[in-house]
Amino acid sequence: MSRVEVKWPNDVLADARKVSGILLESASGDGRLDWLAIGVGINLAWRPTDTEFPATSLSALGETVPSAREALQILADRWAKWYERWSTEGFRDIRDAWLSRAANIGTRIRARLQSGETSGMFEGIDETGALILREAQDRVRIIAAGDVFF
């Protein structure tokens, strides 16, 4: 059985390799969101080999690979469960579940931001899901968007 963890902000790792992720793209102007596209990818039978972060697939992990239709149904059912929980109980339970599965919490990480890079100790996520990064003994940075590298 593989060790499954989550990598902030939107990846699922199996044995420290990316097996799934969420991609958000948007455009905004004049203080309003013009459009938002959300994509979810799961490496079922194939995995890319030319990525910056090592990837894997369910097949490479020796797992039973569902059909694309079955995978979509499983994903939709699980998403609906967590969405209902968030709708009725708020973000706290989701945050707690995420933290219990977080990869590399308490270790030094590098964060690539739109404005450059920073590094520090990964302390967790706050009540909005933003990354808490201790850059120095007396300086904590809250990061709402970026890429994380271990």
N, C-alpha and C positions, 0 to 999 in steps of 0.2 A: 504494500500500500504506500502511496506517495505522501510526502508531507506537503500539505496544501496551506498556503499563506496568502495574505493580500499585501500588495505593494502600493503605497500611496502614489498617486491619487486613485488609480483606476485599473490596476492589473491584478490578475490571479496567478500565483506561482505554484508550480508543482515541482518539488525537489529543486527549488531555487531557480527554476526556468519558467519563462512566461508561457502560460497555456491559454490565457484568455485576457481580454481587455475591453475597455470602453473608450470610444473616441468621441469627443464633443467638438464641433466646429460651429462658430457663430459669427454674426456680423451685427454691429450696432452703430447707431448714429443719433445725434441729437437727444441723448439720454434715453433712448429706447432700443430694445432688442428687435432687429429687423428679421432675423431668422436664426434657427437653431437646428442642427442636424446631429442626431445621436446614433452611433453605430456600436454594435456589440459583436465581438469576434471570439470564437472558440476554435482552437486548433483541434479538430476531431481526428482526421486521418493523416494530415500533412502539417508540416511546420516550416517556417522560413529558416534559412540557414545564414542569411546575410544581414542579421539585425545587430544593433548595438548591444542589446540585452539578450542573452541566450534564450532560445525558445524551445518548446517541446510540444507534443501533441498527446492526446489520449492514447492513440495507437502506439506511439513510441514508449509510453509509460506501461504498456501491456494491459491497458484497461479495455473493457468492452466498449466499442465505439457505436453510439446510437446513430441512426440515420439523421440527416439534417432536420427532417420533420419532427422526429422524436426529440432531438436536442432543443429545438425551438419550443416544443410543448413543455418540456421540463423547465426551461428558462422562464417561459411565460408564467407557469404555475408558481415557481419560487419567487419571481419578481412580484407577482400579485400578493403573495403572502407577506413579504416585507413591506410593500407599499401600503397595505392595509394596516400593518402594525405602526408604520410611520404616521399614517393619517389619523389613527386613533390615540396613539401613545406618544408621538413626537420622536425626536431623533435619538434620545438617550439610549434606548435598547439597541438601535442599529450601531451607534458609536461603541457601545460596550462589546457587541459581537465582533465588530471590526477590530477593535483593539486586542481582543483575545486571539485573533488570527494574524496580527500584524507582523510582517517580516522586518527584521533588523531594528526593532524598537530598542532604544538604549544604546545604539551604536552610532559611530560617526558616519555621516552620509554627505553627499554632494547634491545640491539642488540647482538645476538649470532653470532660470527664470527668464521672462521676456527681457528684463533689464540686465542680465548677466548671470553669473554663478555665485553661489555662496556655499558654505559647508558648516557643519556643526553636528551636535548630538541630536539625534531624532528622539524627541521626548513623547510624542504621541500626536493626537489630533484634538482640537478644541470642540466646543459644543456646536460649531457650524460645519465641522469636517475639515477645517484648515489644519495644515501641518504645523506643529510646534517644533521649532528648531532653535536650540541653544547655540548661538554663534560664539559666545564668549561667556565667561563666568557671570557677568552682569548684563548680558544682552540676549534677550529672547526675541526671535522673529516669528511672526505668524504669516504663513504662506498659503494663499488661497488657490494658486494655480502654478504649475511647473512640472518638471520631470525630475525624478529622484534616481540617483545612482549610488550603489553600495561600494 
